[in-house]
Amino acid sequence: MNELVSHHQLLNAKRVLYMTHLAIGDFVYQGVWLSALKAKYPHLTIDIWFDDCRRRPHEWASGRNQILTEWIDAIGDFGHVYPIVSNIAQREQFIAKAQQQDYDLVVFVGKNRAAQYAKLARQISPKGWVVATSSGINFLTKWLYFNKLDGVISYDDIADSTQHITELYAECFERLLGLKSTDLVSGYTQLMIQPEAQFTEQAKQIITGLTQGDTSKRVCFINHLSTAAKKDYPWSQLKTVILQLAQQYPQLVFIINTPPNQLATVQHDVNTDKCLSALPITVFTALDNFFQLPALMAECDFCFSVDTATAHLAVSMGVPQVTVMASDFKLWQPLGDSLILEGSGKASSVEPETVAKACKAQLDKIICQ
């Protein structure tokens, strides 16, 4: 297999721009390959562009920017970061800044808005070597954008021939950059996270306050919200699950994780509910630093999550979980000690009784250890 960027090109390059529509879950799996690239070619400066090329940012964009920027900076392998913009004028500023870097290589990996990224990549680097994945390509986008690149592989073909996102990214990075699993720094195909001691201590304080120092208690971490309504598990159904688990396992305490913009709403819903307000429940969001989240998850015994970043973070932190997927999209199902419940287009199609039964199966293993 001939990679689109040769070993010789990588040895002689100085600056690389890596472009992708990066979500937190994506970085769990892409980050290991970017660190592998830096380890194999330590002379490279690798900048990351994860602005998603939308005309208007979603309300969750600022939170994603903060999380990903903190995480990327903490790894220490990368240079400039171009986050999701708040307006078109800011994107133009990013483009101008990127053009000044005179990138030798530009690499795009992703599916969404691939043609826009292809156009943007060549605009940023008119003379550099630009390679990319394509998706949904047609005659017009091929002629206008992809034909102007130095190499293209089909994301869709790779997705169709692989079973899991770890395999998909492995093939993308091998075909684009010649990286192999033996190049992975840790040997893992997803990032393993080690929060600093200060965040672990904060997490322990939260749990001690919730359990009143009773070490016989078991901590259940819950994340029922995502960035897409069809993936969210409705509050009324979640309440049913919590009440069933609390009745069967009186030693359980609960942490409900929310995005910052939902913190007040979820806290109000707990406080004003007669049944839930009587239970040991803490509503949490990582307000100060991303690593507050994985640090807290690592101190929990069990996780119930919908199809969002926390499902993949649970694997990274070694926490057993139950995950509700809106559909049978196996490419993004979390690995590890995970029970997967597949819906029929929406997470809400999975009944609370089914969720509770799966949670009990995981909890029984934990409690009987």
Disulfide bonds with the S-S distance in Angstrom:
none
